[in-house]
């Protein structure tokens, strides 16, 4: 009794040459990189078009700068906190009694 096993994959098939033929390997790498770059470029273009459509329709998440109100009281509080911090830093520098910096 003779059993004949038929191998459907020929030695010259693409799958047989992967990993054995550097030209096939580079062609697959470049092909996959090209497809991925096309997908990323398409997603970027779609995102850009969506943002432009929202901006032109006026449905942006942030109101335009002209419609924002200016809160002078909060601004004065923030500036006062920064002035206090600057004064503390200046007094710390003036009152330092340690060894001097030789580079000065």
Buried (B, 14 or more C-beta within 10 A) or exposed (E): EEEEEEEEEEEEEEEEBEEEEEEBEEEEEEEEEEEEEEEEEEEEEEEEEEEEEEEEEEEEEEEEEEEEEEEEEEEEEEEEEEEEEEEEEEEEEEEEEEEEEEEE
